[in-house]
Amino acid sequence: MSYECQDLQSIANDDSFPLKERDEAAEQLEQLADTGDAHAQYIIGTAYRDGGLLIPDTAKAQKLLERAAKQEIDAAQYALGKLYLSDDADIHDSAKGIYWLKRSADNGNDFAAYRLGKEYLSGKNVSKDTSTAAEYLRQAADNGSAYAQYLLGKLTLMGEGIPKDMDAAYEWFAAARDNGHAYAEFFMKRMECGEQEPPSVLLSATRLLYHMGNIFRDNAPAPAANGVQIDRKRLAQLRQKRVALGHKPDDHELEQQQGFSMKFHM
């Protein structure tokens, strides 16, 4: 990323700057994107996709992300793939979505590899193939993705797509636990105690924990942002919008964007 792009991004991200200066930084970033700067194209593309400082515009987001993706920016390829797989009828294209996710994964993007693993497990946008799913999940898991490690542990425990192996499953859960996954230790403790519940029972238990966590999250008091309270209804609407734009509840793209893409949200 060029120094100019970094400086403009920093200003647009910094709430301590007046809104006028942040707007001007966004305008200059868009001008930089028009000159062919791939990083600026990705930053502005995701800003148009998500809204915030810029008014959401899916058509502009698609155009900018595609320009950055063709310049081999793996994060842009990942974002573009998710956009094509979104529920927006005007842009949804499963074939293009999978294509760009694969391009991104081939360029080493672990978020894309994780998403592809889940796509091949669900069979919604591509033919279901647990073996291919396991391959993509292993790519992400080998590079430290706790979510891929956890899911790979479950597949190994069940013997789906890869040979069933309790020792290997335990190792994947341990890796996920060490990387901060909230539910991995649940499996580890049960396995350490030698409890004989079928794997399906353990999986059902973690699904229950996951859904209970969502219930507590959705009913928790709304956090304050710079002194402004956001009500629960507004939070739910924002969450629904993110899902509609291709953000699965556990796609973790924001983790990838830290220090790279523009955090425009007010």
C-alpha positions as CSV (number, residue, x, y, z in Angstrom):
1,M,0.0,0.0,0.0
2,S,1.3,3.4,-0.9
3,Y,2.1,6.0,1.8
4,E,-0.6,8.3,0.3
5,C,-3.2,5.6,0.6
6,Q,-2.2,4.7,4.1
7,D,-2.3,8.4,5.2
8,L,-5.8,8.9,3.7
9,Q,-7.1,5.7,5.2
10,S,-5.8,6.7,8.6
11,I,-7.6,10.1,8.4
12,A,-10.9,8.5,7.3
13,N,-10.7,6.0,10.1
14,D,-9.9,8.5,12.8
15,D,-13.0,9.7,14.7
16,S,-10.9,12.5,16.2
17,F,-10.8,14.3,12.9
18,P,-13.7,16.5,11.9
19,L,-16.2,14.8,9.6
20,K,-15.4,17.2,6.8
21,E,-11.8,16.1,6.8
22,R,-12.8,12.5,6.9
23,D,-15.1,13.1,3.9
24,E,-12.3,14.8,2.0
25,A,-10.0,11.8,2.7
26,A,-12.6,9.5,1.3
27,E,-13.0,11.6,-1.8
28,Q,-9.2,11.6,-2.3
29,L,-9.1,7.8,-1.8
30,E,-11.8,7.4,-4.5
31,Q,-9.7,9.6,-6.8
32,L,-6.7,7.4,-6.1
33,A,-8.8,4.3,-6.9
34,D,-9.8,5.9,-10.2
35,T,-6.1,6.2,-11.1
36,G,-5.7,2.4,-10.7
37,D,-4.5,2.1,-7.1
38,A,-5.6,-1.5,-6.2
39,H,-5.6,-1.0,-2.4
40,A,-7.7,2.2,-2.7
41,Q,-10.1,0.3,-4.9
42,Y,-10.5,-2.4,-2.3
43,I,-10.9,0.1,0.6
44,I,-13.5,2.2,-1.2
45,G,-15.2,-0.9,-2.6
46,T,-15.8,-2.3,0.8
47,A,-16.9,1.1,2.1
48,Y,-19.6,1.3,-0.7
49,R,-20.6,-2.2,0.1
50,D,-21.0,-1.7,3.9
51,G,-22.0,2.0,4.1
52,G,-21.1,4.3,6.9
53,L,-19.2,7.4,5.8
54,L,-20.3,6.6,2.2
55,I,-23.8,5.9,1.0
56,P,-24.1,2.2,0.2
57,D,-23.9,1.4,-3.5
58,T,-23.7,-2.2,-4.5
59,A,-22.9,-1.5,-8.2
60,K,-20.0,0.8,-7.3
61,A,-18.8,-1.8,-4.7
62,Q,-18.8,-4.6,-7.3
63,K,-17.0,-2.5,-9.9
64,L,-14.2,-1.3,-7.5
65,L,-13.7,-4.7,-5.9
66,E,-13.5,-6.4,-9.3
67,R,-10.8,-3.9,-10.4
68,A,-8.8,-4.7,-7.2
69,A,-9.4,-8.4,-7.5
70,K,-8.0,-8.5,-11.1
71,Q,-4.8,-6.9,-9.7
72,E,-4.5,-10.0,-7.4
73,I,-5.5,-8.3,-4.1
74,D,-6.5,-11.4,-2.3
75,A,-8.7,-9.6,0.2
76,A,-10.6,-7.9,-2.6
77,Q,-11.0,-11.3,-4.3
78,Y,-12.5,-12.7,-1.1
79,A,-14.8,-9.7,-0.6
80,L,-15.9,-9.9,-4.2
81,G,-16.6,-13.6,-3.9
82,K,-18.8,-13.0,-0.9
83,L,-20.6,-10.2,-2.6
84,Y,-21.5,-12.5,-5.5
85,L,-22.7,-15.1,-3.0
86,S,-24.9,-12.6,-1.2
87,D,-28.7,-12.6,-1.1
88,D,-28.9,-9.5,-3.3
89,A,-30.8,-10.7,-6.3
90,D,-29.3,-8.0,-8.5
91,I,-25.8,-9.3,-8.0
92,H,-26.0,-12.9,-6.8
93,D,-23.9,-15.3,-9.0
94,S,-22.8,-18.5,-7.4
95,A,-20.4,-19.4,-10.1
96,K,-18.6,-16.1,-10.0
97,G,-18.7,-16.1,-6.2
98,I,-16.9,-19.5,-6.0
99,Y,-14.5,-18.5,-8.7
100,W,-13.3,-15.5,-6.8
101,L,-13.1,-17.3,-3.5
102,K,-10.9,-19.9,-5.2
103,R,-8.7,-17.2,-6.7
104,S,-8.3,-15.7,-3.2
105,A,-7.6,-19.0,-1.5
106,D,-5.0,-19.8,-4.2
107,N,-3.4,-16.5,-3.3
108,G,-3.1,-17.6,0.3
109,N,-6.2,-16.0,1.9
110,D,-7.2,-18.2,4.8
111,F,-10.6,-16.5,5.2
112,A,-11.5,-17.5,1.6
113,A,-10.2,-21.0,2.2
114,Y,-12.4,-21.3,5.4
115,R,-15.5,-19.9,3.5
116,L,-14.9,-22.4,0.7
117,G,-14.7,-25.2,3.2
118,K,-18.1,-24.2,4.5
119,E,-19.5,-23.8,1.0
120,Y,-18.5,-27.3,0.1
121,L,-19.9,-28.7,3.3
122,S,-23.3,-27.0,2.9
123,G,-23.7,-27.6,-0.9
124,K,-25.8,-24.4,-1.2
125,N,-23.7,-22.6,-3.9
126,V,-21.6,-25.5,-5.1
127,S,-22.0,-29.2,-5.2
128,K,-21.5,-30.7,-1.8
129,D,-18.0,-32.4,-1.4
130,T,-16.8,-33.1,2.1
131,S,-13.3,-34.1,0.8
132,T,-12.8,-30.8,-1.0
133,A,-14.2,-29.0,2.0
134,A,-11.6,-30.7,4.3
135,E,-8.8,-29.7,1.9
136,Y,-9.7,-26.0,2.1
137,L,-10.3,-26.1,5.8
138,R,-6.8,-27.7,6.2
139,Q,-5.3,-24.9,4.3
140,A,-6.8,-22.4,6.7
141,A,-6.2,-24.5,9.7
142,D,-2.5,-25.0,8.9
143,N,-2.1,-21.3,8.9
144,G,-3.6,-20.8,12.3
145,S,-7.3,-20.2,11.7
146,A,-9.1,-21.2,14.9
147,Y,-12.4,-21.5,13.2
148,A,-11.0,-23.9,10.5
149,Q,-9.2,-25.9,13.2
150,Y,-12.4,-26.3,15.2
151,L,-14.4,-27.3,12.2
152,L,-11.7,-29.7,11.0
153,G,-11.7,-31.2,14.5
154,K,-15.5,-31.9,14.2
155,L,-15.1,-33.4,10.7
156,T,-12.3,-35.7,12.0
157,L,-14.4,-36.7,15.0
158,M,-17.3,-37.6,12.7
159,G,-15.2,-39.1,9.9
160,E,-16.7,-36.8,7.3
161,G,-14.5,-36.1,4.2
162,I,-11.4,-37.4,6.1
163,P,-10.8,-40.6,8.1
164,K,-12.2,-40.7,11.5
165,D,-9.4,-40.2,14.0
166,M,-10.0,-39.3,17.7
167,D,-6.4,-38.4,18.4
168,A,-6.2,-36.1,15.3
169,A,-9.6,-34.5,16.3
170,Y,-8.3,-33.8,19.8
171,E,-5.2,-32.1,18.3
172,W,-7.3,-29.9,16.1
173,F,-9.5,-28.9,19.0
174,A,-6.4,-28.2,21.1
175,A,-5.0,-25.9,18.3
176,A,-8.4,-24.1,18.1
177,R,-8.5,-23.7,21.9
178,D,-5.0,-22.3,21.9
179,N,-6.0,-19.8,19.2
180,G,-9.0,-18.6,21.3
181,H,-12.0,-20.7,20.0
182,A,-14.7,-20.6,22.6
183,Y,-16.1,-24.1,22.2
184,A,-13.1,-26.3,21.4
185,E,-12.3,-27.0,25.0
186,F,-15.8,-28.5,25.5
187,F,-14.9,-31.3,23.1
188,M,-11.4,-31.7,24.7
189,K,-12.8,-32.1,28.2
190,R,-15.3,-34.7,27.2
191,M,-12.7,-36.6,25.3
192,E,-10.2,-36.4,28.2
193,C,-12.9,-37.8,30.6
194,G,-13.4,-40.8,28.3
195,E,-17.1,-40.1,28.0
196,Q,-18.7,-42.3,25.4
197,E,-21.4,-40.0,24.0
198,P,-21.7,-40.4,20.2
199,P,-20.1,-37.5,18.3
200,S,-23.5,-36.4,17.2
201,V,-24.5,-35.8,20.8
202,L,-21.4,-33.6,21.4
203,L,-22.1,-31.7,18.2
204,S,-25.7,-31.1,19.3
205,A,-24.5,-29.8,22.6
206,T,-22.2,-27.3,21.1
207,R,-24.9,-26.1,18.7
208,L,-27.1,-25.5,21.7
209,L,-24.3,-23.5,23.4
210,Y,-23.8,-21.5,20.2
211,H,-27.5,-20.6,19.9
212,M,-27.7,-19.7,23.6
213,G,-24.8,-17.4,23.1
214,N,-26.6,-15.7,20.2
215,I,-29.7,-15.2,22.4
216,F,-27.7,-13.5,25.1
217,R,-25.9,-11.4,22.6
218,D,-29.1,-10.2,20.9
219,N,-30.7,-9.3,24.2
220,A,-27.7,-7.7,25.8
221,P,-27.8,-3.9,26.4
222,A,-26.7,-2.0,23.3
223,P,-23.1,-0.7,23.6
224,A,-22.3,3.0,23.5
225,A,-20.2,4.3,20.5
226,N,-18.7,7.7,21.1
227,G,-21.5,8.4,23.5
228,V,-24.3,7.5,21.1
229,Q,-26.6,4.6,22.1
230,I,-27.7,2.2,19.3
231,D,-31.0,0.5,20.1
232,R,-31.4,-3.3,19.7
233,K,-33.7,-2.9,16.7
234,R,-31.1,-0.9,14.8
235,L,-28.4,-3.4,15.7
236,A,-30.6,-6.2,14.4
237,Q,-31.2,-4.3,11.2
238,L,-27.4,-3.8,10.7
239,R,-26.8,-7.4,11.4
240,Q,-29.4,-8.5,8.8
241,K,-27.9,-6.1,6.3
242,R,-24.4,-7.6,6.8
243,V,-25.8,-11.1,6.2
244,A,-27.7,-10.0,3.1
245,L,-24.4,-8.5,1.7
246,G,-22.6,-11.8,2.1
247,H,-21.3,-11.5,5.7
248,K,-22.0,-14.8,7.3
249,P,-22.2,-14.5,11.1
250,D,-18.8,-16.2,11.4
251,D,-17.0,-15.1,8.3
252,H,-14.7,-12.9,10.5
253,E,-13.8,-10.6,7.6
254,L,-13.4,-7.6,10.0
255,E,-10.5,-9.4,11.5
256,Q,-8.8,-9.5,8.1
257,Q,-9.6,-5.8,7.5
258,Q,-8.0,-4.5,10.7
259,G,-5.1,-2.3,9.6
260,F,-6.0,-2.6,5.9
261,S,-9.5,-1.6,4.9
262,M,-11.3,1.6,5.8
263,K,-13.5,1.4,8.9
264,F,-16.1,3.9,7.8
265,H,-18.9,3.0,10.2
266,M,-19.9,5.9,12.4
